[in-house]
Amino acid sequence: IVGSCMARPVAFMAKEELFEIPVLKQAIKAFGAYPVKRGAGDRAAIRSAIESINKGWATGIFLEGTRTLDGKITNPKLGAAMIASKTNAPFLPVSV
């Protein structure tokens, strides 16, 4: 939904487990998604985000890395701020 509201393509960072589901893997890759290993600083995912931005795409990152049962915002991960800093890209936090 978020990606369809943008004027340019959005490459979303998605948990690597989603790329283990054959049909879903094909679908999300077709829309520019790339995997991230959650729970650790995933340098490959950060490189993918930077490459997408350098190609003119927006990059979508769910800052908390997960959903919560009560909808309260938890501690955001710092990778998104690092990506914005390295690319001089604007950073727009969005909560869904």
N, C-alpha and C positions, 0 to 999 in steps of 0.2 A: 504494500500500500504506500509506504513512504517513498519508495523508488519511483512509483508511477506519478508522483506529484512533482518530480524534479524536471527541470528543463534539459538536463543532460543525464547521461547514463550514470547509474550508481552501482559500484562494486561493493557488495556486502561481505564483511568478515563473518564467517559462519563456523560453528564448532565442527571440528574434524570428523566427528561421528556421523554427521549428516552426509559426508562424502563416501561412507561405507554402504549406503543404500543405493543400489544401481540406478533406478529410475530417477530418484531424487537428485543424485549426483549429477546426472546429465542435465536435468532441468536447471539446477542452481548454477552450474558452471556456464550454461548458455546465457544466463543473466549476469555473468561476470563475478559470481561469488568465488571466494578463495578460502581455504581452510585455516583455522587457527587452533593450536593446541592450548586448551584452557589450563590455567593453573601454573603456567610458566611463561616467562618472557619469550614468545615465539618470534624469533628474528625473521624467519621466512615469511610469516604473515605480515610483519611490519614492512618488509621489502615489497611484498605484493601490494600493500596499501600505497606505498610511495610510488611504485610503478604506475598504478592506476591513476593516481593524481597527476603524475607527470604526463600521462596520455590524455589528460583533459577530463577524466571521469571524476565524479565525486566518489567518496568512499564512505560506506555506512558501517558504523561500529556501535554495537550496543555496549555502552560504557560499563555497565555492571557485569556483563558477561553471562547473565542468566536472568530468569524471572523470579519474582518473589510471590509468595502466597497472599500476602496482605497488600501488595502494590506499593509498599514504601520503598523509597530509593535507598539503596545501600551504598557502600563505598565504591566509587567509580575506579576503574583501572586507569593507570597513567599512560598506557601506550598511545591512546588517541591524542593526548596532548603532545607527546613526543613526535608523532607523525605530523601534526600540524606545525610544530616548531621546525622540523627538518624541511618541510615543503613550503613554508610560509602560506599555507592554505588556511582559509577561514575555518573556524571551528564553531559549529552550531549544535549544542547539546539539545537532544529531543528525547522526550519520554513518551513511551507508548503504553 
